[in-house]
Amino acid sequence: MADKQTVLFQNGDRAVVEPCESGMPYRVENLVRVDGTGTIRWRAHLPENTGPDCFVAVASDDGLLIATTWSGFRVELDPVSGQHRRTAFVK
């Protein structure tokens, strides 16, 4: 892992949290997995009904991606599909 915004996979793909800045739309689904050419393989969805939100960090843990949202949710994602495994409010 390079920093809180990037996870590097063994095959060269990366999970990347794109910047989320003020003035952006109400909800920004800004966590993507990209391959070595920069092609998006999937885009993670935010938890439903969280109001204004975006992803702020991502990490790898025991075969899962762990993403954190601005509103305080911890989202466990399948790294291959980007699908939610578990979501918990942790703030």
N, C-alpha and C positions, 0 to 999 in steps of 0.2 A: 504494500500500500504506500503510495507516494505521499499522500496527505489525507485530510478528512474529506476531500472532494473526489478522490479517485481510488479505485481498486483495480489492480492489474491481475488478469487471469493468466494461467500458464500458456494458453494458446495465443497470447498477445492482445486479446480483447481487453477493454477497460469498461468499468462502470464509472460513470462520471456524473457529478452533480454540477449542472450548468449554473452560472451565477443567477441569483434571484435578487433583483434590485428594486428599490422603491420606484413607483410609477409603472410597475409591470401589472399585468392583468390580475384579477381577484385571486385566481388559483393558477399556479404554474407547475405543471408536471415536468420537472426539470432534472429527473434522474433517468439516464439512458445507458444502455450498453452498446458500445460501438466496436466494430472490428478494426483490424489494422489499417483499412483504407478509409476509416471514418464513417462507414455506413452504419446507420442505427439498426441494431438487431431487435431491440425492444425499448419501450418507454414505460417506466413504472407509473402506476396510478396512485394518486393520493387517497388516503382513507376518505370514505364518504362522510358528508355532513360535518366537516371540520372548519367550515368558514374559510376566510382568507388563509392560504397556506402555500408552502413550497417545501421541497427537500433542502436540508442544510448540511447534511453529512452522510457518509456511507462508509462502511467497514465490512470486512469479511470475518466470519466467525463460524467455525465448525461446519463448513460447507454451505452456509447461507450468507446472503447479503443482509446487513443490518443497516437500515436507513433511518434517519431522524428527521422529523419535520419541524418547521418553525413553530407550529402550534403545540408541540410537545408529544407527538406520537412516535413510538418506536415501531418500525415496520420490518418484519422478517420477510425477505423475498427469496424466491427460488432464483439462483443465478442464471439458469439456462433460459427460463421463460419470463422472468420478471414478475411472476404471479405472487400475490400475497400468501404467506403461510400463516402469519399471526400478526395481529396489531394490538398494541397496548398503549394507553395514555400513561406517560411517565413523568410529566412535568409537575 
